Amino acid sequence: MKLSLTDWLFPSYCVLCQNQIHSSLGLCQFCLDDLPLLDLAEYDNLFYRPDIVEMFPNCNFEKLFACAFYQPPFDLWLKQLKFNNQIHYKKALQQVIKKQLTIFTNKQHLAAAVFIILPLHKSRFFSRGFNQVTQVWQPCLSSFKVLNNVLIRNKNTSAQSQLSKTKRIKNLQQAFSCTTNLEGKTVVIIDDIMTTGATLNAATLSLKEAGAKQVWAFTTCLTPL
Ligand SMILES: O=P(O)(O)OC[C@H]1O[C@H](OP(=O)(O)OP(=O)(O)O)[C@H](O)[C@@H]1O
């Protein structure tokens, strides 16, 4: 590995093995290659995997992309990022997302699709200070068309993580609205975690009401209840 002057002055280390890496990275190549990622080369739509379709019944979106199941080390990275703003895990997650997006785009055309990062309600955004999904995903989407302020979160919902499956669905009812006509478009909606799919389903409903032809859900991790 060739290190620059910046790397010598401000060394960065792999979040897993602590070997020195380029400052632009969070993981060394060995650790990245060792991670338990979902096999998108075989299943570019995870709904084609019988076990996954059984874990997430009644989803209204057409395709599902995820990097991995919510298991070590992803659970720690996502929690630390969302609740403690530990942004050094961001680069590691971005390497994982970019790797999975490259595999996906080799099989699926996304040039005409528009991307929407799942918004937080404004009061949640102000109390947290950031949208953890935007922080991680936005830099991975430079070659795609990202729409901002199109999907609005109207309802200040309780955190899904505290609720049962039935309550999660009710909690998200009427949570979103869409400000733009999406007639005929394929919309990719992005979130960090899918547990029951209630959040992504509620967003899908709004996007389809606005005319979206298809909605594809991209999430960093899956964690069925
Ligand atoms: O698939 P589901 O059952 O809908 O659960 C997944 C959602 O739950 C979490 O958010 P949560 O509402 O807990 O918190 P946040 O909006 O503050 O990020 C997570 O970030 C997803 O958005």
The ligand as a MOL file (V3000), in Angstrom:
LIG
                    3D

  0  0  0     0  0            999 V3000
M  V30 BEGIN CTAB
M  V30 COUNTS 22 22 0 0 0
M  V30 BEGIN ATOM
M  V30 1 O -38.6620 -1.7200 8.8410 0
M  V30 2 P -39.2010 -0.9840 10.0240 0
M  V30 3 O -39.8940 -1.9180 10.9970 0
M  V30 4 O -40.0740 0.1760 9.6360 0
M  V30 5 O -37.9590 -0.4050 10.8520 0
M  V30 6 C -36.8850 0.2410 10.2410 0
M  V30 7 C -36.8000 1.6870 10.6270 0
M  V30 8 O -36.5800 1.7990 12.0450 0
M  V30 9 C -35.4280 2.5950 12.2980 0
M  V30 10 O -35.7730 3.9430 12.4530 0
M  V30 11 P -36.4960 4.5010 13.7520 0
M  V30 12 O -37.9040 4.8630 13.4260 0
M  V30 13 O -36.3080 3.5640 14.9160 0
M  V30 14 O -35.6070 5.7850 14.0720 0
M  V30 15 P -35.2300 7.1090 13.2500 0
M  V30 16 O -36.3670 7.4760 12.3460 0
M  V30 17 O -35.0130 8.0700 14.3260 0
M  V30 18 O -33.9660 6.8440 12.4840 0
M  V30 19 C -34.5920 2.4480 11.0450 0
M  V30 20 O -33.6790 3.5270 10.8970 0
M  V30 21 C -35.6150 2.3570 9.9350 0
M  V30 22 O -35.9920 3.6170 9.4090 0
M  V30 END ATOM
M  V30 BEGIN BOND
M  V30 1 2 1 2
M  V30 2 1 2 3
M  V30 3 1 2 4
M  V30 4 1 2 5
M  V30 5 1 5 6
M  V30 6 1 6 7
M  V30 7 1 7 8
M  V30 8 1 7 21
M  V30 9 1 8 9
M  V30 10 1 9 10
M  V30 11 1 9 19
M  V30 12 1 10 11
M  V30 13 2 11 12
M  V30 14 1 11 13
M  V30 15 1 11 14
M  V30 16 1 14 15
M  V30 17 2 15 16
M  V30 18 1 15 17
M  V30 19 1 15 18
M  V30 20 1 19 20
M  V30 21 1 19 21
M  V30 22 1 21 22
M  V30 END BOND
M  V30 END CTAB
M  END
